[in-house]
Amino acid sequence: MTVAAYAQINTDQVVNIGRNALYFEDYVLAIQYFNQAIKAKPFLAEPYFYRSVAKISLEDYVGAEQDAAMAIERNPFIVDAYQVRGVARQNLRNYAGAINDYDAGLELMPEDKNMLMNRAVCEIELKNYDEAQQTFERLLQLDRRNDRAYIGLAQMSLAKADTVAALEHLNRSIALSKNNAGAYVMRAEIATRSSQDFESAVADMDSAIMLEPHYSGYFINRAFMKYNLDDYFGAMADYDYAISLDPASQEAHFNRGLLRAEVGDYNKAISDFDFVLGSNPSNFMALYNRALLHMRTGQFREAVSDFNAILKKYPNFEAGYMARGEAKRRMGDYKGGDADYERAMAIFKRNKTHVSTFNPAEIEATAAIKKAEQRALDGGEEPETAEDIINRFNTLLTVRDDEPVKPEYANRQRGHVQNDNIEVEPMPMFTLTYYESDNKLNTSPHYFSEIGEINDTRLLPGKLTLAVGETQLDEENIQKHFAEIDYYNGLLSRDHPRSIDYFARGLDYLLLKNPEAAISDADNAIALSEGFTLAYILRADARFMQYRMSQARDDKDAEVGTDASSKSMTMLRQHQDAAALDQVMADLDQVIKRSPKNVYAHYNKGNIYMLQGDYTSAISSYSMAIQLKPDLAEAYYNRGLMYLRMGNKALGVADLSKAGELGVLPSYNVLKRMTR
């Protein structure tokens, strides 16, 4: 039936609807329409091409490259497919591959200005300046008034350290068009670096901001220029506005923290450095500045903590020991203070000096400058190590409870969803319910044979299904389930209770968040019918709900500082939590024993392994689920997170791209944050 239904899809109509969604920037919805067309007629090139356009708009460059390749494979004469794949490769820093695509597209359409422009930029990145010059000349032969070409020539001149030529090109570009913000920004940068002409730089940034007022980076740049003009008030206002536009900007918070510290607003400066370190704990400069501010504000315990981290990295920092020793003494720890003083004196003696000549802040700043210069020379960023990937992914998981950034609106499904600031969490467990999932994008049915069989008996008060996560009920449905429990109480009080009635009442209890009663009913259902697979699933669901409630209670106890936060009680809780997860796993194993191809049991096992910290086994379980159901978006998403957690960026990005394609919206946000 499913195959026949897909065969009957009017693919032209579906593709047109998808194109309309693209026009309205509803990229995720557009992808779902193109998915339908691809599933119905996988030999068509158009759906792959348009899906690649949607993905590139969501900054899923890996997925866009793959889809454009599929379009080209099916129809090598789609010029725009070469351009889309070229842009994707360019964003992935595969400049040679991008040039190959632009060349292929230009063979079909030699006068395409966008491809010529992009090709020239790629040549600059590869330092092929002669080839870039020839491409720009070819572009200007077609369009002598192309202001973007002169910006490209300016970029090339800057790469060759020829600021005079760069300025000439930028002036020509601005004379041709006063509406290109990039030209003003580049000219402001030249004025700042080459001649320290901050007044001209501010004037150019004013023009750029008038053209693109929603780009926070422009305000950060202008704040720096205003600071150098001693306009502290203007600089602070620009940092504040930059943060209002992009509350997650570490650069804006860090620079505002420095400015606040300089004007004596120490506590607010500390708050800014707290924000930076909350997002990036390895930011040494933020840590160092915060340590000094903690000393100034008399927060000596916090200062000691910061200096501990500083001295761990730089164990020969004499002044650090002196400062930490002073903080310890101010706290009453004279023994610890004296030990730090003696350590500092020993380093002074070894170095034959009486004053500190070692400044880790200078070392860090110099290293950062050299790294930036090397990155510029290399034409891109250094390859990330597995440790880099793990550290960056872990920072995505540490969103503060008071994080001011929230999605624009709940369940956002339109536009550039990759820009939403969300907390990164795995997709939750699949649970039994009578209520359909509310994900309108990922409409893949969640079904296995035992559900169909029990629904066919019509012995349950509703149609059983699966949903991701726990079901939230309104008042009407809550009262309905209480009434059903009363009904089953009467049935089960008779002489010959049935396992199906225990199961039905247990599901009512589960939906009403009474996991203990649900477990008891599942136990009775299993006792009466050992092969009742759904009863094991119900018990696993209830036990996991019980575990979640225990976790919530532990978090609450920790907040209010009850005895539950003591070391012994914490250890007991951890033991109980581990035992609870083991019980859930045991039930899932029973399900798989009776129904080896139950995809959702394998997926749920992956979630349990993840909670247990066994990421390798979690990946294995998700892989089994995907093998059984290749369109299980949630499994791709969670497996992608596990790959990232283990430092495998390539596989993680591939899985997140697939999950996004299948309708899991947070994928695009994680992709952007892991590939920026």
Summary of the structure (lengths in Angstrom):
residues: 676
radius of gyration: 30.4
end to end distance: 43.5
largest distance: 97.3
contacts: 2191
relative contact order: 0.06
helix: 72%
strand: 1%
